[in-house]
Amino acid sequence: MRTVKTLSLVPKVFEIEDFLDEDECDLLIELAKRKKLTEHNDKSVSNVIQDGPENTFHAWDLNDDGFVDNEEVVLIPGTTVRMSLDDADDMLFMLKMDQNKDGKIDLKEMINTDLLKLKNYVKDFKEMQTDKREMKKKSAWVWHDEDELLRFQNDYFYGYHSRFTSLTGLPEELIEESEPLQVQNFEKNQFSKCRKDSDEVNDLPCCLYGEVNDCRACRYITMEIFLNDVEDGGELVFPLANHPYSDITNCTGEWRGYFTYAMTTGSKSRFTMNLKIFKNGPNQLLSGDGRDSSGQFDIEDGLILGNMVKFKKQYNSSPSRNGDIYYSGKIISGSRITGNWWVPGKKRLFGTFFMWNKDYELLLKTSNAKCNHYDFCPKSGLVIKPKKGKAIFWYNHETDYQTGMVGIQDNDSVYGHCAVKKGSKWFATARINVIGDGEVDLRAWRRGFNWLQDIEKYPNVMKSIGSNTPRTKSEDYTDDFERFKFEEKIQENKTINRIDEKKAPSHVLNAVNLLLNTIDGNGLKTIAKVVHRKLRLTCVPYYAENDTK
């Protein structure tokens, strides 16, 4: 019986001691060596310079204070350079970037810097500092089937797939069809950049075996298994683990975002808000103010209900002729909100919005940059030292609460491997692929077939994945917006009916008269019945003067 230890809930990271025994670790290394590991080398420094001096400055200004100091220079975006504070000072001096000699550079000084010389300087620095650059690393793919890994299961790897099932609750059939193990070897000074192991959910289909173009990686769960003890370094890190901004109550301060108009091309209108999030009795409220291209505004009647937030925006420099603007959205991981906005009574004034907490945005920039740095990496949010046989697994995506299937990408699921300082490091990466909506499609990554087309043959697949809860077309936060659209539709129908009630054009009446004069009695009776039914008329007896009915 293996014990699972929770290391983080943001992102969801778990630890299992002795997932593989020592002999299994040694055998897996030997299998990778037999397959002749492929060497990889990354010398790229292309992201040192962004698109122009302004973008380069903002990428380097990690704390967004309007200056770049030597502590930020050592975290040069996009590089794997191991640069000390003294090295950073030398670079600023040699390239004459710090023109006023105050120990930091501002935007004007960056604009006056020769970016090509800057890029070449960093490139040359990396080439000269041989002990400070990312070296070659090796890897091989090992299939977890009867032809490779499981051919030894009488003595080793017994119940390999069921081990994953007991940990994740996912069906063995799905795990058997997932990607092969990637066995990697890092020597001294080798490490991996911090990144996410799956792609964002978008319109591209999920990659299946053999597909690499025009598709996206759909890796619901990733597991790293340490295959040896490392003398020093080589830690597995999660720079965003357990950060405070996963709780929206810790997100008082500046928020940034944009809104779009549904009735236009969808261009983004930017805004900033200063929000105060607080409790009043049992309720969580928010208030604040902000600014966009139309002027300053106040945030009123803000209310947080679980993962849903509502508030009104009112321009205060001069009252808007459109009145209050209503916002309703859902909270994503505490630090982001997405949803709809609308103006009651104005059928063309509605659209979508997205906003995020500025402190969380800065955390993303600084933590990822530090994660890629030789000295700062071991100081990341969650640091796990390699231990032979130990496994760490985490979720790359949220679970969709309506479908029980793979939801949006977990923005905090960034991970990386610190540089090996002494000895070497062996580890294996296992990935579990969940592909499909669970309603009409659930694909096997390796063979590509759809389990749902032959569900009787695979009865266990849908028993342990997905949800039996009836699916709704919209989420709770959209209720008010849908009500607005419904009321606008009713008003629009009333307007159409009033138009219909107006006198018909003369050419229509002439056509009706011509029709009535040309058809026979039976035809007139048929038309009369239709007219009575349409107008809901009631027939009563009519008596002429001669007393005949």
C-alpha positions as CSV (number, residue, x, y, z in Angstrom):
1,M,0.0,0.0,0.0
2,R,1.5,3.3,-1.1
3,T,1.0,6.5,0.9
4,V,0.2,9.7,-1.0
5,K,1.4,13.0,0.5
6,T,0.0,16.3,-0.6
7,L,2.7,18.8,-1.2
8,S,0.7,21.6,-2.7
9,L,-2.9,22.4,-3.6
10,V,-1.9,25.3,-5.9
11,P,-1.1,23.6,-8.2
12,K,-2.1,20.1,-7.1
13,V,1.1,18.3,-6.4
14,F,1.5,14.9,-4.7
15,E,4.4,12.7,-3.5
16,I,4.7,8.9,-3.3
17,E,7.7,7.3,-1.7
18,D,9.0,4.1,-3.4
19,F,6.7,4.2,-6.4
20,L,9.4,2.0,-8.0
21,D,11.8,-0.2,-6.1
22,E,15.6,0.1,-6.5
23,D,15.8,-2.8,-9.0
24,E,13.0,-1.3,-11.2
25,C,14.9,2.1,-11.2
26,D,18.1,0.4,-12.3
27,L,16.4,-1.6,-15.0
28,L,14.6,1.4,-16.4
29,I,17.9,3.2,-16.7
30,E,19.4,0.2,-18.5
31,L,16.5,0.0,-20.9
32,A,17.0,3.7,-21.8
33,K,20.7,3.2,-22.4
34,R,20.0,0.2,-24.7
35,K,17.8,2.5,-26.8
36,K,20.8,4.9,-27.2
37,L,19.7,8.2,-25.6
38,T,19.4,11.2,-27.8
39,E,21.4,14.3,-27.0
40,H,19.8,17.7,-26.9
41,N,21.4,21.1,-26.6
42,D,19.8,24.5,-26.2
43,K,22.0,27.5,-26.9
44,S,19.3,30.0,-27.7
45,V,19.4,33.5,-26.3
46,S,16.8,34.9,-28.8
47,N,14.4,36.1,-26.1
48,V,17.0,38.4,-24.5
49,I,15.8,41.1,-26.9
50,Q,12.1,41.6,-27.3
51,D,10.3,43.5,-30.1
52,G,12.0,46.9,-29.7
53,P,13.5,48.7,-26.7
54,E,10.2,49.4,-25.0
55,N,9.1,45.8,-24.9
56,T,12.6,44.7,-23.9
57,F,12.5,47.1,-21.0
58,H,9.1,46.0,-19.8
59,A,10.2,42.3,-20.0
60,W,13.2,43.0,-17.9
61,D,11.4,45.3,-15.4
62,L,10.1,42.3,-13.4
63,N,8.7,44.3,-10.5
64,D,7.1,46.9,-12.8
65,D,8.6,49.8,-10.9
66,G,9.9,51.7,-13.9
67,F,13.6,50.7,-13.4
68,V,15.8,47.7,-14.2
69,D,18.5,47.0,-11.5
70,N,21.3,44.4,-11.4
71,E,19.0,42.0,-9.5
72,E,16.7,42.0,-12.5
73,V,19.5,41.9,-15.0
74,V,20.7,38.6,-13.6
75,L,17.3,37.2,-14.4
76,I,17.5,38.2,-18.1
77,P,14.3,36.9,-19.7
78,G,14.5,33.9,-22.0
79,T,18.1,33.0,-21.2
80,T,19.9,30.2,-19.3
81,V,22.8,32.4,-18.4
82,R,24.2,32.1,-14.9
83,M,25.0,35.7,-14.2
84,S,26.1,37.2,-10.8
85,L,25.4,40.7,-9.6
86,D,28.9,41.6,-10.4
87,D,28.5,40.2,-13.9
88,A,25.3,42.4,-14.3
89,D,27.2,45.5,-13.1
90,D,30.0,44.8,-15.6
91,M,27.4,44.5,-18.5
92,L,25.7,47.8,-17.6
93,F,29.2,49.5,-17.5
94,M,30.6,47.9,-20.7
95,L,27.5,48.7,-22.8
96,K,27.2,52.2,-21.2
97,M,23.5,51.4,-20.4
98,D,23.5,53.2,-17.0
99,Q,24.1,56.6,-18.4
100,N,23.3,58.6,-15.2
101,K,25.3,56.1,-13.1
102,D,22.5,55.5,-10.5
103,G,22.9,51.7,-10.5
104,K,19.8,51.1,-12.6
105,I,18.4,51.8,-16.0
106,D,15.1,53.4,-17.0
107,L,13.2,53.3,-20.2
108,K,15.0,56.3,-21.8
109,E,18.4,54.6,-21.1
110,M,17.1,51.3,-22.7
111,I,16.0,53.2,-25.8
112,N,19.5,54.7,-26.1
113,T,21.1,51.2,-25.8
114,D,22.3,49.3,-28.9
115,L,20.1,46.2,-28.7
116,L,22.2,44.2,-31.1
117,K,25.4,44.8,-29.0
118,L,23.4,43.8,-25.9
119,K,22.3,40.5,-27.5
120,N,25.8,39.7,-28.7
121,Y,27.2,40.6,-25.3
122,V,24.9,38.1,-23.6
123,K,25.6,35.5,-26.3
124,D,29.4,35.9,-25.9
125,F,29.1,35.8,-22.1
126,K,27.3,32.5,-22.3
127,E,29.9,31.0,-24.6
128,M,32.8,32.1,-22.4
129,Q,31.3,31.0,-19.1
130,T,31.4,27.3,-19.9
131,D,30.4,26.3,-16.3
132,K,27.4,28.7,-16.4
133,R,25.6,27.6,-19.5
134,E,23.0,24.8,-20.1
135,M,24.9,21.8,-21.4
136,K,23.7,18.8,-23.3
137,K,21.1,16.5,-21.9
138,K,20.1,13.0,-23.0
139,S,16.8,11.3,-23.2
140,A,15.1,8.1,-24.5
141,W,11.5,6.9,-24.8
142,V,10.5,3.6,-23.3
143,W,7.1,2.1,-24.0
144,H,5.2,0.7,-21.0
145,D,3.9,-2.4,-22.9
146,E,4.7,-6.1,-23.2
147,D,7.4,-5.4,-25.9
148,E,9.5,-3.2,-23.6
149,L,8.9,-2.3,-20.0
150,L,6.3,-5.0,-19.1
151,R,8.2,-7.8,-20.7
152,F,9.8,-8.1,-17.3
153,Q,6.6,-7.8,-15.2
154,N,6.9,-11.4,-13.8
155,D,9.8,-10.0,-11.8
156,Y,9.6,-6.2,-12.1
157,F,6.9,-3.6,-12.7
158,Y,4.1,-5.9,-11.6
159,G,0.8,-4.0,-11.7
160,Y,2.5,-1.0,-13.3
161,H,-0.7,0.5,-14.8
162,S,-2.8,-0.3,-11.7
163,R,-0.4,1.7,-9.6
164,F,-1.4,4.8,-11.6
165,T,-5.1,3.9,-11.3
166,S,-4.9,3.5,-7.5
167,L,-3.3,7.0,-7.3
168,T,-5.5,8.9,-9.8
169,G,-8.7,6.9,-10.1
170,L,-8.3,6.9,-13.9
171,P,-9.1,3.7,-15.8
172,E,-6.2,1.4,-16.7
173,E,-7.3,1.3,-20.3
174,L,-6.6,5.0,-20.6
175,I,-3.2,4.8,-18.8
176,E,-2.1,1.9,-21.1
177,E,-2.9,4.1,-24.1
178,S,-0.9,7.1,-22.8
179,E,2.5,8.4,-23.9
180,P,5.6,6.3,-23.3
181,L,8.0,7.0,-20.4
182,Q,10.6,9.6,-21.2
183,V,13.9,8.7,-19.4
184,Q,16.3,11.6,-19.1
185,N,19.8,12.0,-17.8
186,F,21.3,15.3,-16.6
187,E,25.1,15.7,-15.9
188,K,26.7,18.5,-14.0
189,N,25.3,22.0,-14.7
190,Q,22.5,20.6,-16.8
191,F,18.9,21.6,-16.0
192,S,15.5,22.2,-17.7
193,K,13.7,25.5,-18.1
194,C,10.6,26.1,-16.1
195,R,7.5,25.5,-18.2
196,K,4.1,23.8,-18.4
197,D,3.9,20.2,-19.6
198,S,0.5,20.6,-21.4
199,D,-0.9,23.1,-23.8
200,E,-3.8,25.6,-23.3
201,V,-7.3,24.4,-24.3
202,N,-8.1,26.0,-27.7
203,D,-9.6,25.1,-31.1
204,L,-6.7,22.8,-32.1
205,P,-7.3,19.1,-31.7
206,C,-5.3,17.1,-29.2
207,C,-2.1,15.4,-30.5
208,L,-2.3,11.7,-31.0
209,Y,0.7,9.3,-31.5
210,G,2.8,10.4,-34.5
211,E,1.2,13.9,-34.7
212,V,3.3,17.0,-34.0
213,N,1.9,19.7,-36.2
214,D,-1.4,21.6,-36.0
215,C,-2.3,20.0,-32.7
216,R,-1.8,20.5,-29.0
217,A,-0.4,18.4,-26.1
218,C,-3.2,17.1,-23.9
219,R,-1.5,15.9,-20.8
220,Y,-3.9,15.8,-17.9
221,I,-1.4,14.5,-15.4
222,T,2.4,14.4,-15.3
223,M,4.6,12.2,-13.1
224,E,8.3,12.5,-12.4
225,I,10.0,9.4,-11.0
226,F,13.5,9.8,-9.6
227,L,15.7,6.9,-10.7
228,N,18.8,7.7,-8.6
229,D,20.0,9.7,-5.7
230,V,21.8,12.9,-6.7
231,E,24.8,14.0,-4.7
232,D,23.9,17.7,-5.0
233,G,21.4,19.8,-6.9
234,G,18.9,18.5,-9.5
235,E,15.9,19.5,-7.5
236,L,12.4,19.3,-9.0
237,V,10.7,22.7,-8.4
238,F,7.3,24.4,-8.7
239,P,7.9,28.1,-8.5
240,L,4.2,29.1,-8.1
241,A,3.3,26.5,-5.5
242,N,1.1,27.6,-2.6
243,H,1.2,31.3,-3.6
244,P,-1.3,33.5,-1.7
245,Y,-3.2,34.9,-4.8
246,S,-5.1,31.6,-5.3
247,D,-7.6,33.1,-2.8
248,I,-9.3,36.2,-4.1
249,T,-9.5,37.6,-0.6
250,N,-5.7,38.1,-0.8
251,C,-6.1,40.0,-4.1
252,T,-6.9,43.5,-2.9
253,G,-5.0,46.0,-5.0
254,E,-4.5,46.8,-8.7
255,W,-6.2,44.7,-11.3
256,R,-5.7,45.0,-15.1
257,G,-8.0,43.8,-17.9
258,Y,-9.9,44.5,-21.0
259,F,-13.5,44.4,-22.3
260,T,-14.9,43.8,-25.8
261,Y,-18.1,44.8,-27.6
262,A,-20.0,41.9,-28.9
263,M,-21.6,44.0,-31.7
264,T,-18.3,45.1,-33.1
265,T,-15.0,43.5,-34.4
266,G,-14.1,42.5,-30.9
267,S,-11.2,44.9,-30.3
268,K,-10.0,45.1,-26.7
269,S,-10.5,48.2,-24.6
270,R,-8.0,48.2,-21.7
271,F,-8.7,49.3,-18.1
272,T,-7.2,49.3,-14.7
273,M,-9.0,48.9,-11.3
274,N,-8.1,49.4,-7.7
275,L,-10.2,46.9,-5.8
276,K,-10.8,46.4,-2.1
277,I,-12.0,42.9,-1.2
278,F,-13.4,42.6,2.3
279,K,-15.9,40.8,4.5
280,N,-19.0,42.3,5.9
281,G,-20.6,39.8,8.2
282,P,-20.9,36.5,6.3
283,N,-20.6,38.2,2.9
284,Q,-17.5,38.9,0.7
285,L,-17.8,42.3,-0.9
286,L,-15.7,44.4,-3.3
287,S,-15.5,48.0,-4.1
288,G,-13.1,50.4,-5.8
289,D,-12.4,52.6,-8.7
290,G,-10.7,52.5,-12.1
291,R,-10.0,54.1,-15.4
292,D,-10.4,53.3,-19.1
293,S,-10.4,55.3,-22.3
294,S,-13.8,56.8,-21.4
295,G,-12.6,58.2,-18.1
296,Q,-12.7,57.3,-14.4
297,F,-15.3,55.1,-12.8
298,D,-16.4,53.7,-9.5
299,I,-17.1,50.0,-8.7
300,E,-20.4,49.6,-6.7
301,D,-22.5,46.8,-5.2
302,G,-19.7,44.2,-5.6
303,L,-20.5,40.8,-4.3
304,I,-18.5,37.5,-4.3
305,L,-20.6,34.3,-4.3
306,G,-18.3,31.3,-4.3
307,N,-16.5,31.4,-7.6
308,M,-18.8,34.0,-9.0
309,V,-18.5,37.8,-8.7
310,K,-20.9,40.6,-9.6
311,F,-20.5,44.4,-9.6
312,K,-21.6,47.6,-11.3
313,K,-19.5,50.2,-13.0
314,Q,-20.5,53.9,-13.0
315,Y,-18.4,56.7,-14.7
316,N,-18.1,59.5,-12.2
317,S,-16.4,62.4,-14.1
318,S,-19.6,63.0,-16.0
319,P,-22.5,60.6,-15.4
320,S,-22.7,58.2,-18.4
321,R,-25.8,58.6,-20.5
322,N,-25.9,54.8,-20.6
323,G,-26.4,54.5,-16.8
324,D,-24.9,51.6,-14.8
325,I,-22.8,49.0,-16.5
326,Y,-23.3,45.5,-15.0
327,Y,-20.5,42.9,-14.8
328,S,-20.9,39.2,-13.9
329,G,-18.1,36.7,-14.1
330,K,-16.4,33.6,-12.6
331,I,-13.2,33.6,-10.6
332,I,-10.4,31.5,-12.0
333,S,-7.8,30.4,-9.4
334,G,-8.4,33.4,-7.3
335,S,-6.4,35.9,-9.3
336,R,-8.4,36.1,-12.6
337,I,-12.0,36.9,-13.6
338,T,-13.7,36.3,-16.9
339,G,-17.4,37.0,-17.8
340,N,-19.9,39.3,-19.4
341,W,-20.9,43.0,-19.1
342,W,-24.1,44.7,-20.3
343,V,-26.2,47.9,-20.0
344,P,-29.9,47.2,-19.3
345,G,-32.1,48.7,-21.9
346,K,-29.3,49.1,-24.4
347,K,-29.5,46.0,-26.6
348,R,-26.3,46.8,-28.5
349,L,-24.2,47.5,-25.4
350,F,-22.9,44.2,-24.1
351,G,-19.8,42.0,-24.4
352,T,-17.1,40.1,-22.5
353,F,-14.3,41.0,-20.1
354,F,-11.2,39.5,-18.6
355,M,-9.2,40.9,-15.7
356,W,-6.3,39.8,-13.6
357,N,-4.5,40.8,-10.4
358,K,-1.3,42.8,-11.0
359,D,0.6,41.3,-8.0
360,Y,-0.1,37.8,-9.4
361,E,1.1,39.0,-12.9
362,L,4.4,40.2,-11.3
363,L,4.7,36.9,-9.4
364,L,4.5,35.0,-12.7
365,K,7.3,37.1,-14.2
366,T,9.7,37.0,-11.2
367,S,9.1,33.4,-10.1
368,N,9.6,32.0,-13.7
369,A,12.7,34.0,-14.2
370,K,14.2,32.9,-10.9
371,C,13.3,29.3,-11.6
372,N,15.6,29.4,-14.7
373,H,18.5,30.8,-12.7
374,Y,21.2,28.6,-11.3
375,D,21.3,30.2,-7.9
376,F,17.6,31.1,-7.4
377,C,16.1,27.8,-8.7
378,P,16.6,25.9,-5.4
379,K,14.8,28.7,-3.6
380,S,11.5,28.2,-5.5
381,G,8.1,27.9,-3.9
382,L,8.2,24.1,-3.7
383,V,11.6,22.3,-3.9
384,I,11.8,18.5,-4.0
385,K,15.1,16.8,-3.6
386,P,15.7,13.6,-5.8
387,K,15.4,10.3,-4.0
388,K,15.6,7.0,-5.8
389,G,12.1,5.5,-6.4
390,K,10.2,8.5,-5.3
391,A,7.5,9.8,-7.6
392,I,5.9,13.3,-7.9
393,F,2.7,13.8,-9.9
394,W,0.7,16.9,-10.6
395,Y,-2.4,18.0,-12.6
396,N,-1.7,20.2,-15.6
397,H,-5.4,21.1,-16.0
398,E,-8.4,21.9,-13.8
399,T,-11.3,19.5,-13.8
400,D,-14.4,20.9,-15.5
401,Y,-17.0,20.9,-12.8
402,Q,-19.9,20.2,-15.2
403,T,-18.4,17.4,-17.3
404,G,-15.8,15.9,-14.9
405,M,-13.5,16.0,-17.9
406,V,-10.3,18.0,-18.6
407,G,-10.9,21.7,-18.1
408,I,-8.8,24.8,-18.6
409,Q,-5.0,24.7,-18.1
410,D,-3.8,25.2,-14.5
411,N,-1.8,28.4,-14.9
412,D,0.2,27.6,-11.8
413,S,1.4,24.2,-13.0
414,V,4.9,25.5,-13.9
415,Y,7.7,23.2,-13.1
416,G,11.4,22.8,-13.7
417,H,14.6,21.0,-12.8
418,C,17.5,22.8,-11.1
419,A,21.0,22.4,-12.3
420,V,22.9,19.3,-11.1
421,K,25.8,20.6,-9.0
422,K,27.5,17.3,-8.3
423,G,27.1,13.8,-9.8
424,S,24.4,13.0,-12.3
425,K,20.6,12.7,-12.3
426,W,18.3,10.1,-13.9
427,F,14.6,10.4,-13.9
428,A,11.6,9.2,-15.9
429,T,8.5,11.3,-16.9
430,A,5.1,9.6,-17.3
431,R,2.2,11.4,-18.8
432,I,-1.5,10.5,-18.7
433,N,-3.5,11.7,-21.7
434,V,-7.2,12.4,-21.5
435,I,-8.5,13.4,-24.9
436,G,-12.2,14.2,-25.6
437,D,-15.3,15.7,-24.0
438,G,-16.5,12.4,-22.6
439,E,-19.9,12.9,-24.2
440,V,-19.3,12.0,-27.9
441,D,-15.5,11.6,-28.0
442,L,-12.8,10.0,-25.7
443,R,-9.7,9.1,-27.7
444,A,-6.8,6.7,-27.0
445,W,-3.6,8.7,-27.5
446,R,-1.6,5.7,-28.9
447,R,-4.1,4.0,-31.2
448,G,-6.5,6.9,-31.8
449,F,-9.8,5.0,-31.5
450,N,-12.8,6.4,-29.8
451,W,-13.8,4.4,-26.7
452,L,-17.3,5.8,-26.7
453,Q,-18.1,4.1,-30.0
454,D,-17.6,0.7,-28.4
455,I,-18.4,1.5,-24.8
456,E,-19.8,-2.1,-24.1
457,K,-16.3,-3.4,-24.8
458,Y,-14.7,-1.0,-22.4
459,P,-17.3,-0.6,-19.6
460,N,-14.8,0.6,-17.0
461,V,-13.6,3.6,-18.9
462,M,-16.6,5.9,-18.3
463,K,-17.3,4.5,-14.8
464,S,-14.2,6.3,-13.4
465,I,-14.0,9.3,-15.7
466,G,-16.4,12.1,-16.5
467,S,-19.6,13.0,-14.6
468,N,-23.1,11.7,-14.5
469,T,-24.5,15.2,-13.7
470,P,-26.7,16.6,-16.5
471,R,-24.8,19.2,-18.4
472,T,-26.1,22.7,-18.6
473,K,-25.6,25.0,-21.5
474,S,-24.3,27.9,-19.4
475,E,-22.6,28.5,-16.1
476,D,-24.1,30.1,-13.0
477,Y,-22.3,33.4,-13.5
478,T,-24.1,33.9,-16.9
479,D,-27.6,33.8,-15.5
480,D,-28.0,37.6,-15.1
481,F,-26.5,38.2,-18.6
482,E,-28.8,35.6,-20.2
483,R,-31.8,37.2,-18.4
484,F,-30.7,40.6,-19.9
485,K,-30.6,39.1,-23.4
486,F,-34.0,37.4,-22.9
487,E,-35.6,40.6,-21.8
488,E,-34.1,42.4,-24.8
489,K,-35.4,39.7,-27.1
490,I,-38.9,40.2,-25.6
491,Q,-38.7,43.9,-26.1
492,E,-37.5,43.4,-29.7
493,N,-40.4,41.0,-30.4
494,K,-42.8,43.6,-29.0
495,T,-41.4,46.2,-31.4
496,I,-41.7,43.8,-34.3
497,N,-45.4,43.1,-33.4
498,R,-46.1,46.8,-33.2
499,I,-44.7,47.1,-36.7
500,D,-46.8,44.2,-37.9
501,E,-49.9,45.8,-36.5
502,K,-49.5,48.8,-38.8
503,K,-51.6,49.0,-42.0
504,A,-50.3,46.8,-44.7
505,P,-48.9,48.4,-47.8
506,S,-51.4,49.1,-50.6
507,H,-49.9,46.7,-53.1
508,V,-50.4,43.9,-50.6
509,L,-54.1,44.8,-50.1
510,N,-54.6,44.9,-53.9
511,A,-53.1,41.5,-54.2
512,V,-55.5,40.1,-51.6
513,N,-58.5,41.7,-53.3
514,L,-57.5,40.2,-56.6
515,L,-57.1,36.8,-55.0
516,L,-60.6,37.0,-53.3
517,N,-62.2,37.9,-56.6
518,T,-60.7,35.0,-58.5
519,I,-61.2,32.0,-56.2
520,D,-64.5,30.0,-55.8
521,G,-66.7,29.5,-52.7
522,N,-64.8,26.5,-51.3
523,G,-61.6,28.6,-51.4
524,L,-63.3,31.5,-49.7
525,K,-64.5,29.1,-46.9
526,T,-60.9,27.9,-46.4
527,I,-59.6,31.4,-46.2
528,A,-62.4,32.4,-43.8
529,K,-61.4,29.6,-41.4
530,V,-57.8,30.7,-41.4
531,V,-58.8,34.3,-40.8
532,H,-61.1,33.3,-37.9
533,R,-58.4,31.2,-36.3
534,K,-55.7,33.8,-36.7
535,L,-57.9,36.6,-35.3
536,R,-59.5,34.4,-32.7
537,L,-63.0,35.4,-33.8
538,T,-66.2,34.0,-32.4
539,C,-69.1,33.4,-34.8
540,V,-72.6,34.4,-33.7
541,P,-75.9,34.0,-35.6
542,Y,-76.9,36.9,-37.9
543,Y,-80.5,37.6,-38.8
544,A,-81.5,39.5,-41.9
545,E,-84.7,41.6,-42.2
546,N,-86.6,38.7,-43.9
547,D,-86.1,36.6,-40.7
548,T,-83.9,34.2,-42.6
549,K,-80.8,32.9,-40.8
